[in-house]
């Protein structure tokens, strides 16, 4: 699966419904209409597409917005970015401070994360399981089998274990104002 096909699926999914759970159901169903190699390629393509967002700068932006960002929550944040569609995804990958322009982020300004509703969190963990669900449905094989096939197909191309760029502390107001001026103004450290 090439990037264009991947993004066309994501855009089709977005047009169907704003609900992330319904999107995953649709996407899994759409993938399940294909053959095993296409399903596996979707998962590999997802990993490849995420590469430009695996940066300390974007991690700091997510950390600034959400108040704290673990390895897992940053990965789910990256998946959420995919769900916004290609244009928003690529804009934010180039300039993490562009998150300040997104309505999903703007609506969180001035509110503590503890007050956010579940659907307001900037995460979409379930996207990572769409191909897995399609694979198990089509093949009758296990989750372990799926990841084994994905790893074998991907080979040694797992990407870097560390985000690109320089790590910095998003809670450092002076540094945040320099690197993420709009987000630091929108989400001051308490």
N, C-alpha and C positions, 0 to 999 in steps of 0.2 A: 504494500500500500504506500503510495506516495503522499507527500504532505497535502497536496491539493485535494485528493480524495478524502483524506482524514478531515480536513477543515470543512469540506462540503458536508460530511456526516455531522459534524459538530453544529454547523449552521442550520441544517435540517432539523436537528434535535432542538435547537433554540427556538425555531419558528413554531414548533409543535406546542410547546408549553413553557411557562416560566418556572414551573415546579421542578426542582432538581431530581426528586425521586421519580417523577413521571418521565423525565428525560432519560434517566438510566434505563428504565423499563423499555422505552421506545428504542433506545440505542442498542441494548442487549438483543431485543427482538429483531432489529434490522441486521445486526451482525450474525444472528443465528440463521438468517435466511441465506447466508453465504456458506462457504466451505471452510474447513479448519484452517488452512494456511492464511486466508484473509482475516480470520478472527485473531490469529497469532500476530499477524502483521499490524493490525490495529494497535495492539498492546506495545509492540516494538516502536511503532510510529509515535505513540503517545510519549514514550520515554525520550525519543529523539526530539520531538517538538518542545518538550520541557527544558532542554539543555540551555537555551539562551536566558532562561529565568533563574537558573541555579547560580545566583550571585549573592555576595554579601550585601550589596547595595539594596537589592530587592528584599532580602531577608530583613534588613534593618527597617525598610519601609513597612513590611508586614508587622514587625515587632513594634514599631511606633504606633501603628493603628490599633493593634489588638492588645497592646500593653505587655505582651510576652509571646514569644514564638519558639516552640520546640522544633526538633527535627521533623516530627510527624505533622505538626500543625503547619509548618512551612510547606511541606509537600502537598498537603491538602489545600493550602492557599494557592499554590501553583496550579493545581487542578481546577480550582475555582476560576482562576484567570483564563484557563482554556475555555471554560463554560461561557465566558463573556464574548467569545468569538475571536476570530483572527485579528481584526483591526485593533480592538482594545488590547488583546494579548501582545501583539507586536509593539504597539505604542508604549505599553508599560515595560516590556522587556528592554526597549531602548532607553526609557527614562522612567525609573520607578516613581519619581515625583509626580508623574502624570496620573497616578492613582487619585490624586486630589481632584481630578476632573470627573471621576466616575460617580454617578448618582448613588450607587450602592455604598460608596465610601462616604460621600457627603452626608447622607442621612444618619451617619454614626457620630458626626461631630458634636461634641459637647455632652456625649452620653458615655457613661462608664460601661465597659464590656459586660459587666454583671447584669446590666439592664437590657442588653440586646436580646431580642427573641432568637430562637434557634435558627430560623431561616435567614436572619440578618448576618450571621457569622460568615466571614469571607473564606469559606472552606467548601470543598466538594469531594470528600473522600470517596464517595460511591462511584465516581467516574473511573477510578482505578479498578473497579470490579466488573465493569460492563462486559469486557471481552471474556473474563473468567466465566461469568454466568452463561454467556453464549456458548463458550467452549464446552462446558459441562453439559449443557442442554443438547448440543449437536453430537458430541462424541460419547457421552455417558461416562467420561473419564473424570478423574479427580482434580482437585485444585493443585495438588503436588504434580500431577502429570502436566497440567497447563503451564506451570512455571518452569518445569523441566524442558518443555518444548520451546517456550519463549527464550530461556537461557541458551539452549542449544542453537537456536536460530540466530540469536543476537551475537553469539560468540563472545569475544573478549571486549566488545564495544559497550561497556557499562557506563562510560563517562567517568568523570572525576568523582572522587569520594568527598572532596571539599568544594564548596562554592567558589566561583571565580571572583577575583578582585581581592580587596583588602578588607579584612574583618574590622568592624568598628562598633562602638557601643551606641545603639540607637537612643539610649536614655541620656546621652550627653547632648544637652540642648545646643551648645555652641557648634558642635560637629554636625548635628542634625540640621541646624539652620543653614549651614554651609552646603551640605550635601542634598538635603531634602527640604528646601525652604518652604514650600507650600504645605507639605504634610506636617512639618514641625510646628507651623503656625496653627494648623487645624487640630492637631493632637499633641498639645503640650504635656510634658511630663508633670504629673501632680506632685 
